[in-house]
């Protein structure tokens, strides 16, 4: 029997609908382009931060925004017998979580108010969760990830660039505000790395930047994924123009003792 819990907090305004952007067969090129290296990247960082011991020990892991466990499943395959994991997944999308076979415990809940005790997990991982939440919630999500982590958290984000971020956001966000109907979202804010680092500083989070790169040609991915009509494809290209990229950044949080 699977372990499945539901938080009493209403998560409907969070990223429960992110699958509308990345799901199904046509979504695979998008996932591969943007997410491709993630499992290997995260695993490498975990091995660097917590090298294997002579005897394997069980490491508690929380996957925030786990969805169907696509990333989590790939992550766990990167480890041999010298690592053992007790994995919990949390997401706002109950339907997706029911299909998540990678986690031992699955929790439907509010990632801005994680229903776990302080220092509950050795490692917390979160990949591309922030953009699908309100701007005002993103600071709290970061704080909560840090709070429940006993040793480390690894957070990966794709969003606005460090330079001219507001100009980029004003155009990129149009994709989700009805200008391209198949991409329309009620909640989307692609924060910049500088914004996120400011929020982390305000919350007293001890972090280190471990990745910072540009992923180009996002328009091509959306057009292919949604099989957009020539008219809608032209609209996407027109909207993004020279903003046709995201900045992908990752941080490690190290919990202060």
JOWOHU-V458280 format. One record per residue. N is the residue number from 1. RES is the residue in one small letter. PHI is phi as a letter, one per 20 degrees, with the letter a starting at -180 (* if undefined). Layout:
((N RES PHI) (N RES PHI))
This chain:
((1 x *) (2 x f) (3 x e) (4 x b) (5 x c) (6 x c) (7 x f) (8 x f) (9 x f) (10 x f) (11 x e) (12 x f) (13 x e) (14 x e) (15 x e) (16 x f) (17 x e) (18 x g) (19 x f) (20 x f) (21 x e) (22 x c) (23 x b) (24 x m) (25 x g) (26 x f) (27 x e) (28 x f) (29 x f) (30 x f) (31 x f) (32 x f) (33 x f) (34 x e) (35 x d) (36 x h) (37 x e) (38 x f) (39 x f) (40 x f) (41 x f) (42 x f) (43 x f) (44 x f) (45 x f) (46 x f) (47 x f) (48 x f) (49 x f) (50 x c) (51 x f) (52 x f) (53 x e) (54 x f) (55 x d) (56 x f) (57 x c) (58 x e) (59 x d) (60 x e) (61 x c) (62 x d) (63 x d) (64 x e) (65 x m) (66 x f) (67 x l) (68 x e) (69 x n) (70 x g) (71 x f) (72 x g) (73 x g) (74 x f) (75 x f) (76 x f) (77 x f) (78 x e) (79 x d) (80 x e) (81 x f) (82 x e) (83 x c) (84 x c) (85 x c) (86 x d) (87 x d) (88 x d) (89 x d) (90 x c) (91 x b) (92 x e) (93 x e) (94 x f) (95 x f) (96 x f) (97 x f) (98 x f) (99 x e) (100 x e) (101 x e) (102 x e) (103 x d) (104 x f) (105 x d) (106 x c) (107 x c) (108 x e) (109 x a) (110 x e) (111 x f) (112 x e) (113 x b) (114 x g) (115 x e) (116 x c) (117 x f) (118 x g) (119 x l) (120 x f) (121 x c) (122 x f) (123 x c) (124 x d) (125 x c) (126 x b) (127 x c) (128 x l) (129 x e) (130 x g) (131 x f) (132 x e) (133 x c) (134 x f) (135 x g) (136 x f) (137 x e) (138 x f) (139 x f) (140 x f) (141 x f) (142 x f) (143 x f) (144 x f) (145 x g) (146 x f) (147 x f) (148 x e) (149 x e) (150 x e) (151 x d) (152 x b) (153 x c) (154 x c) (155 x c) (156 x d) (157 x b) (158 x c) (159 x a) (160 x f) (161 x f) (162 x f) (163 x e) (164 x l) (165 x f) (166 x f) (167 x f) (168 x f) (169 x f) (170 x f) (171 x e) (172 x f) (173 x f) (174 x f) (175 x g) (176 x d) (177 x d) (178 x o) (179 x f) (180 x c) (181 x g) (182 x f) (183 x d) (184 x f) (185 x c) (186 x f) (187 x c) (188 x b) (189 x b) (190 x e) (191 x f) (192 x e) (193 x g) (194 x f) (195 x g) (196 x f) (197 x f) (198 x f) (199 x f) (200 x f) (201 x f) (202 x f) (203 x e) (204 x m) (205 x e) (206 x e) (207 x c) (208 x c) (209 x f) (210 x d) (211 x b) (212 x b) (213 x b) (214 x d) (215 x d) (216 x e) (217 x m) (218 x f) (219 x g) (220 x g) (221 x f) (222 x f) (223 x f) (224 x f) (225 x f) (226 x e) (227 x l) (228 x f) (229 x f) (230 x g) (231 x f) (232 x f) (233 x f) (234 x f) (235 x f) (236 x f) (237 x f) (238 x f) (239 x f) (240 x f) (241 x l) (242 x e) (243 x d) (244 x e) (245 x a) (246 x c) (247 x d) (248 x d) (249 x c) (250 x c) (251 x c) (252 x d) (253 x e) (254 x d) (255 x f) (256 x f) (257 x e))
